[in-house]
Amino acid sequence: MSEVMISVANVPTERAHRYGHQLASHMGRKIEAQWDAESARGILTFTREGLPSGECAISCTDQHLHLELKTSPEAVEHLEFVVGIHLARFGYRDGLEIAWVRTDPQTGEEVAGSTQGPLTAEDIERHRRSK
């Protein structure tokens, strides 16, 4: 990856530790994922063949789940969606909204990224039926 784009989401929630652990555990079924319960930090590593590569650091405070995604400009939207939609599904009862802010690798300026959630019970049911 020659040019690296950083995209950050600070998700307000009092259940950051729970959601961080759940995200790492769930994503770990398909990609490399690590979670340290003591430090409430984790990392998702996207390296599956044929898919965009990147890395998403997860950290928690009492009030926020912090996600920092590093990937190529070409893959940023896709990986924001992958991480964000999973988290939005887990936290639909809490109305989680994952709003990403990207840092342009050439100018250093912050620009809006994608947003996932909040989802409704109908959104979750529609997703279950589509599987």
C-alpha positions in Angstrom: 0.0 0.0 0.0 1.8 3.1 -1.2 -0.6 5.8 0.0 -2.3 5.3 3.3 -5.6 6.9 4.2 -6.6 7.1 7.8 -10.3 7.1 8.8 -11.5 7.6 12.3 -14.8 7.0 14.0 -15.6 7.9 17.7 -18.8 6.1 18.6 -20.5 7.4 21.7 -21.6 4.5 23.9 -21.4 3.4 27.5 -20.9 -0.1 26.3 -17.6 0.5 24.4 -15.8 -2.5 26.0 -18.6 -4.9 25.1 -18.9 -3.7 21.5 -15.1 -3.6 21.0 -14.8 -7.2 22.2 -17.9 -8.3 20.2 -16.5 -6.7 17.0 -13.1 -8.3 17.3 -14.6 -11.7 18.2 -17.1 -11.7 15.3 -14.6 -10.3 12.7 -12.0 -12.9 13.9 -14.1 -15.6 12.2 -13.1 -14.3 8.8 -10.0 -12.1 9.3 -7.1 -11.8 11.8 -8.4 -10.1 14.9 -6.9 -9.5 18.3 -8.6 -8.3 21.5 -7.0 -7.5 24.9 -9.7 -7.3 27.6 -7.3 -5.8 30.1 -6.4 -2.8 28.0 -9.7 -2.7 26.1 -7.8 -2.6 22.8 -7.9 -4.6 19.7 -6.9 -4.7 16.1 -8.5 -6.1 12.9 -6.2 -7.0 10.1 -7.8 -7.2 6.7 -5.5 -9.5 4.6 -7.8 -12.0 2.9 -6.8 -12.7 -0.6 -8.8 -10.8 -3.2 -10.1 -8.3 -0.6 -8.9 -4.8 0.2 -6.2 -4.8 2.8 -6.0 -2.5 5.8 -5.9 -2.4 9.6 -8.4 -1.1 12.1 -7.4 -0.3 15.7 -10.1 -0.5 18.3 -9.8 1.3 21.7 -12.4 2.0 24.4 -13.1 4.6 27.0 -16.0 4.7 29.4 -18.0 6.8 26.9 -16.6 6.0 23.4 -15.5 3.2 21.1 -12.7 4.6 19.0 -11.9 3.1 15.6 -8.9 4.0 13.5 -8.8 2.5 10.0 -5.6 2.6 7.9 -5.9 1.5 4.3 -5.6 2.7 0.7 -7.7 5.5 -0.6 -9.3 3.0 -3.0 -10.4 0.6 -0.2 -11.4 3.1 2.5 -15.1 3.3 1.7 -15.4 -0.5 1.6 -13.6 -1.2 4.8 -15.5 1.6 6.6 -18.7 -0.1 5.6 -17.5 -3.6 6.6 -16.5 -2.5 10.1 -19.2 0.1 10.6 -22.2 -2.1 9.5 -21.2 -4.9 11.8 -21.0 -2.5 14.7 -24.3 -0.8 13.8 -26.0 -4.3 13.7 -24.6 -5.2 17.1 -25.7 -1.9 18.6 -28.9 -1.3 16.9 -30.9 -1.4 20.2 -28.6 1.4 21.4 -29.0 3.3 18.2 -25.2 3.2 17.4 -24.2 5.5 14.6 -20.7 5.1 13.1 -19.6 8.3 11.3 -16.1 8.1 9.8 -13.8 11.1 9.3 -11.0 10.6 6.8 -7.7 12.4 6.6 -6.7 13.1 3.0 -3.2 11.6 2.6 -2.0 14.4 0.3 -3.4 17.5 2.0 -3.8 16.3 5.6 -7.3 17.8 5.6 -10.2 16.0 7.3 -13.1 15.1 5.1 -16.4 13.3 5.9 -16.3 9.5 5.3 -19.2 7.1 5.2 -21.8 6.6 8.0 -23.5 3.4 9.1 -26.5 3.3 11.4 -28.5 3.9 13.4 -30.4 0.8 12.3 -33.9 -0.2 13.0 -35.4 -3.5 14.0 -36.8 -3.7 10.5 -33.3 -3.2 9.1 -32.0 -6.1 11.2 -34.9 -8.3 10.2 -34.3 -7.5 6.5 -30.6 -8.4 6.9 -31.5 -11.8 8.5 -34.0 -12.6 5.7 -31.4 -11.8 3.1 -28.9 -14.4 4.4 
